[in-house]
Amino acid sequence: MAVDLAGDYAGLVRIWNGPRPLPRLGLIGVLPAHRRRGLARALVQPLPPAGSARVSRI
């Protein structure tokens, strides 16, 4: 999740760690006022999450 300087939501990323062999990137969302600034890219940069060797983005 990302928040702006006022503490309001700006974007989020959801990773689903279900029964499949790899965690899946389930959702990336950025509010319109924060788009086109690289926020979505920044939200997925830390992938893979701690404890996972790889993450499926499909």
C-alpha positions as CSV (number, residue, x, y, z in Angstrom):
1,M,0.0,0.0,0.0
2,A,1.2,3.5,-0.7
3,V,0.0,6.7,0.9
4,D,0.6,10.3,0.0
5,L,2.0,13.0,2.3
6,A,-1.5,13.8,3.6
7,G,-1.9,10.1,4.7
8,D,-4.5,9.3,2.0
9,Y,-4.3,6.1,-0.1
10,A,-2.4,6.5,-3.4
11,G,-2.1,2.9,-4.5
12,L,-1.8,-0.7,-3.5
13,V,-0.5,-4.1,-4.6
14,R,-2.0,-7.4,-3.6
15,I,0.0,-10.6,-3.7
16,W,-2.0,-13.8,-3.4
17,N,0.0,-16.6,-1.6
18,G,-2.4,-19.5,-2.4
19,P,-2.0,-23.2,-3.0
20,R,-0.1,-22.7,-6.3
21,P,3.6,-23.3,-6.4
22,L,4.4,-19.5,-6.6
23,P,2.7,-16.5,-5.1
24,R,0.7,-14.5,-7.7
25,L,0.5,-10.8,-8.3
26,G,-3.2,-10.3,-8.0
27,L,-3.8,-6.6,-8.3
28,I,-2.0,-3.3,-8.8
29,G,-4.0,-0.1,-8.3
30,V,-3.1,3.6,-8.3
31,L,-5.6,6.4,-7.9
32,P,-5.9,8.7,-10.9
33,A,-4.3,11.7,-9.1
34,H,-1.1,9.6,-8.6
35,R,-0.9,7.9,-12.0
36,R,1.9,8.3,-14.6
37,R,4.6,8.9,-11.9
38,G,6.0,5.4,-11.5
39,L,4.1,4.5,-8.4
40,A,2.9,1.1,-9.6
41,R,6.4,0.2,-10.7
42,A,7.7,1.2,-7.3
43,L,5.1,-0.9,-5.5
44,V,6.3,-4.1,-7.3
45,Q,10.0,-3.4,-7.0
46,P,10.4,-5.2,-3.7
47,L,9.1,-8.5,-5.3
48,P,9.5,-11.2,-4.4
49,P,8.1,-11.0,-0.9
50,A,10.2,-12.2,2.0
51,G,10.4,-16.0,2.1
52,S,9.7,-16.5,-1.6
53,A,12.3,-17.2,-4.2
54,R,10.0,-16.1,-7.1
55,V,6.6,-14.6,-7.8
56,S,4.4,-15.2,-10.7
57,R,3.1,-12.0,-12.3
58,I,0.5,-13.7,-14.5
